[in-house]
Amino acid sequence: MIKTTATRHTAQTAFRAIEERIARPWLGPGTPTTRDGESEPDLGDDAEVVVQRSINDLGFMLRAPLTVLATVPFVLSLPIWPWVVHSRAYHLGVDVIHNRYWDEIVEPWIRSLKEEGDKSLIGTIEFSSKVAKDLVTSALEREDNRYKREFEWKNSSIDQETVQHLMTSYGNLVAAEEALRELFNRVKGLQTWSGQ
């Protein structure tokens, strides 16, 4: 809801408005006013920089006759000036601003944030479940292959040549162990004999 506040002319603002109307040719291009006395933006060429002079900047020879000329219409229109609008102010209700801000900015942002969060969460869940499934599948395949290798090794028949090599190696190891034990006993015996 937009509320409009109108400020009416006082005696001083009324006299100043009349004086500015009369002095306009000497003041240079200024801000035009509407029928209600409101100022409109300058519609002239913006490239040209024009300095607006105020009535106080005019010399005494122009100010004195302007004041005299402004006095006559001021006195004649004195009963009318309090009813003429000097300026208007527009006020927008805070609840209107709040509701528009909420409806047009906050809610769409929250909705899009929720949609993006849902998409990200679903994507993360799908990706992590795919990775977990791949890891479990590869681990199961490795274990299955290991089991198959062990099963084949256990059930495979050993040829006669491999058995002969294994028996020869085992015999050599047993002989080496007996030789080391004998050597150890002799060294121990020598130490006790030299110690007496």
PETAHU-V206612 format. One record per residue. N is the residue number from 1. PHI is phi in whole degrees, 0 to 359 (none if undefined). D_FIRST is the distance of its C-alpha to the first C-alpha in Angstrom with 2 decimals. Layout:
# PETAHU-V206612
{{N;PHI;D_FIRST} {N;PHI;D_FIRST}}
This chain:
# PETAHU-V206612
{{1;none;0.00} {2;257;3.79} {3;253;6.50} {4;248;9.94} {5;246;13.09} {6;255;16.30} {7;258;19.63} {8;274;22.60} {9;290;26.04} {10;260;28.67} {11;299;32.34} {12;293;32.72} {13;292;29.80} {14;294;30.94} {15;297;34.51} {16;295;33.47} {17;295;31.50} {18;296;34.58} {19;297;36.88} {20;293;35.03} {21;298;35.08} {22;289;38.79} {23;274;39.51} {24;307;37.63} {25;299;40.91} {26;269;42.36} {27;276;39.31} {28;89;39.11} {29;296;36.13} {30;230;32.94} {31;265;29.28} {32;292;28.84} {33;245;26.46} {34;272;24.56} {35;297;25.28} {36;278;22.68} {37;91;24.42} {38;281;21.87} {39;271;23.66} {40;255;23.56} {41;293;24.87} {42;293;28.60} {43;263;29.51} {44;285;33.18} {45;289;35.37} {46;283;34.18} {47;292;37.72} {48;274;39.00} {49;267;38.34} {50;241;38.25} {51;269;38.24} {52;277;36.49} {53;263;38.58} {54;267;37.39} {55;297;39.30} {56;293;40.88} {57;279;42.51} {58;287;44.28} {59;288;47.78} {60;298;48.89} {61;293;50.47} {62;262;47.10} {63;295;44.95} {64;297;47.12} {65;296;47.16} {66;297;43.38} {67;297;42.82} {68;294;45.20} {69;294;43.61} {70;284;40.07} {71;292;41.30} {72;296;42.27} {73;295;38.90} {74;295;37.17} {75;294;39.42} {76;290;39.17} {77;255;35.38} {78;303;34.81} {79;290;33.41} {80;271;30.80} {81;302;29.41} {82;298;27.41} {83;265;25.27} {84;274;24.74} {85;285;21.62} {86;272;22.84} {87;207;19.79} {88;233;16.01} {89;236;13.77} {90;251;10.26} {91;240;8.43} {92;257;6.03} {93;297;5.74} {94;296;8.99} {95;295;8.62} {96;294;6.30} {97;299;9.04} {98;299;11.61} {99;295;11.10} {100;294;11.18} {101;298;14.05} {102;294;15.77} {103;290;15.60} {104;260;16.57} {105;239;18.83} {106;290;20.18} {107;299;20.96} {108;299;22.69} {109;294;24.56} {110;296;25.73} {111;297;26.72} {112;292;28.70} {113;295;30.21} {114;295;31.37} {115;299;32.85} {116;295;34.63} {117;296;35.87} {118;299;37.19} {119;298;38.96} {120;296;40.43} {121;296;41.60} {122;297;43.18} {123;298;44.79} {124;295;46.17} {125;297;47.52} {126;298;49.16} {127;295;50.63} {128;293;51.97} {129;291;53.45} {130;295;55.12} {131;297;56.56} {132;297;57.75} {133;298;59.31} {134;297;61.07} {135;295;62.42} {136;295;63.70} {137;298;65.20} {138;294;66.99} {139;295;68.28} {140;294;69.59} {141;296;71.26} {142;299;72.95} {143;295;74.24} {144;297;75.42} {145;296;77.28} {146;297;78.87} {147;299;79.97} {148;298;81.49} {149;297;83.36} {150;295;84.73} {151;296;85.71} {152;296;87.49} {153;294;89.25} {154;293;90.41} {155;271;91.68} {156;282;93.20} {157;274;96.98} {158;269;98.46} {159;284;101.28} {160;296;104.72} {161;294;104.51} {162;295;101.31} {163;297;102.97} {164;297;106.05} {165;297;104.00} {166;296;102.09} {167;295;105.37} {168;295;106.91} {169;296;103.92} {170;295;103.97} {171;299;107.72} {172;300;107.37} {173;294;104.68} {174;296;106.85} {175;295;109.87} {176;294;107.86} {177;293;106.65} {178;295;110.26} {179;294;111.45} {180;295;108.80} {181;295;109.72} {182;295;113.38} {183;298;112.64} {184;297;110.55} {185;295;113.41} {186;293;115.94} {187;296;113.78} {188;294;113.33} {189;294;117.07} {190;295;117.79} {191;290;115.55} {192;288;117.26} {193;292;120.71} {194;284;119.95} {195;279;118.45} {196;276;121.80}}
